[in-house]
Structures are given as C-alpha cells and as structure tokens.
C-alpha cells in the first residue's frame, strides 16, 4: 500500500511485535511552521530540516490548525494554473473532499478513525480530513465547501480529536517514528500505536475502540490488491469488520506530491533522501530511479519521481 503503511489488502507487510501506547515524546526531523495563515506555493525542499523549536513556541489548538489547513486548501483550489498536474490535483482534492464530507454525514466523530503512519498518502488524507473536520460538529451549510473564510467562532470551538491507528512494522525507521510523533502533537491526533501483525492489531484496536465503525485509508488504486475498491468498501470476510473509506483512491503519485508541495506541508525527511515508498528498514531502500550517480549513494528527492509504476522500486515487497 503506497500510503506507505501496512495495507488492509496486503497481508504480509507487518511482522510480530508488541503493542505500545501512543507516544508524542520524539524530537521531530520534519517540524511545522508556527503560522499557516498565509497561503504559499513555495517548494518544501528544506521543510524536513527546519528547527523543531518553532513548534513548541507557538502551539495551536486543533480548531486553529483545521482553520489554517482549510484556508490553504481553499486557496489551492482557487488557484488558476495552466499546469495539467496542478489542475488534476485540484480535481482529485475536490473529489476527496466530497468523500470525506459524505463520511462525516454518515458517521459521528467517535465512529471514525484514520489509518496513519506518516507516509505521504495518508499525510495528504490527514490534511484533507482536518480541513473538513469542523463540519463533524457543525450542521452543514450551503457554503461549507466553497467559502474561503471560516466562521469567527471556528477557531474557538472545541473539536473532538481525530482518532488514528498506527500499525508499525517490526523494524520501523526512526525518522518515521519521529514524524508520526510530531504530527500527532501538531494535529492533536488521538493515535494508538501497535507493533503487531495487522489482523491482531485491528482486533486489539476495535476491542479498545468498539465504537469505531469506519476507518479512513490512504489506499490508492495503484497499491497492491486495491484496483477494485470503491470509496466506501467494507473489510473482507474473516477480517475485523468496519467500513474502509478511500478518499484518495484515484490519485496518482505525482498528484500526491503536487498537493503536499503546493500546500507547503512538512513531510518525513526520508523522502528528501530518495525514498519514495516507506516500509521497514529491512525491506525499504532509496528508489534506484532517483539515483544521481552510478554508485547509487546520492539520490534526488521523492517528489521528482513522476511515474506510478516506479514508486515501489525501492521496496522488496
């Protein structure tokens, strides 16, 4: 699953381990800007190496973070561009917002969760969900999807935290662990971490969160075993039962990175080192298609890759 995490369709990406509680004590290698009120299209080449002290100095509430992300998203959607990839990404974002807003109509916040591991695909999904998240506690209005400004009370209201499940591989990258911890804190996520085989982790999670009825997935149609999924697809027979919600199902690799860079979203530092799909340390290496020399010890950043079929060349499985 190129959300760069264990997939509910790929049964072999998680090994044995032990469960552990969510942690937000790591130091991040990909910190966040203190203010997101100004939209920018500046590239994020250096985003993964900023100073972490900036996060701590001006903490934001969840409502403030959601309002800032929504402002960025709406500004991006309003951007007039002749670039076909940008235009395609704008269409994908609008479609994804429709799926998310439908999910928020079908389910209460406590019935929803996000499969999140800090990978690029679920990062895009996280941003989209949080941009729509205030609607989970507000009655819908005719301008909820198109307004470029938020209600004066939107940054003062108390929002429920977004529940997340992180199924870690048995050999996680420390950079990924740090980034998950940082985003958990920045976006006020209610994250549960498990280092267990996928089915066992899901069983444990649903035992602890029996009210969860649906899980947002960063699955894309180019991921293994995902070509026949729909936006709303129940889990298969024999698996823990819940609805899988797939808002970014039809996104292409280039569109994922266009979204991240256009909105100036911080990302895991491994992507700046040539990794294009993240698993564990034993089965993941920089993508050879991004190599800068014959020795294969220098690599271009992940966002310079354009072809979907080259995304997993750095993965052993």
Secondary structure, DSSP 8 states (H G I E B T S, - for coil): -TTTS--SS-TTS-----EE-----S--SS---S---S------TTGGGS-THHHHHT---HHHHHHHHHHHHHHHHH-----HHHHHHHHHHHHHHHHHHHHHHHS-GGGEEEE--S-HHHHHHHHHHHHHHGGGSS---TTTTT-SS--TTTTTS-----EEEEE--TT--HHHHHHHHHHHHHTT-EEEEE-S-HHHHHHHHHHH-TT--EEE----TTSTT-TT--SEEE--TTS---EEE-TTTT--HHHHHHHHHHTT----GGGGGT--S---TTTB---GGGBSSTTS--B--GGG---GGGTTTTB--
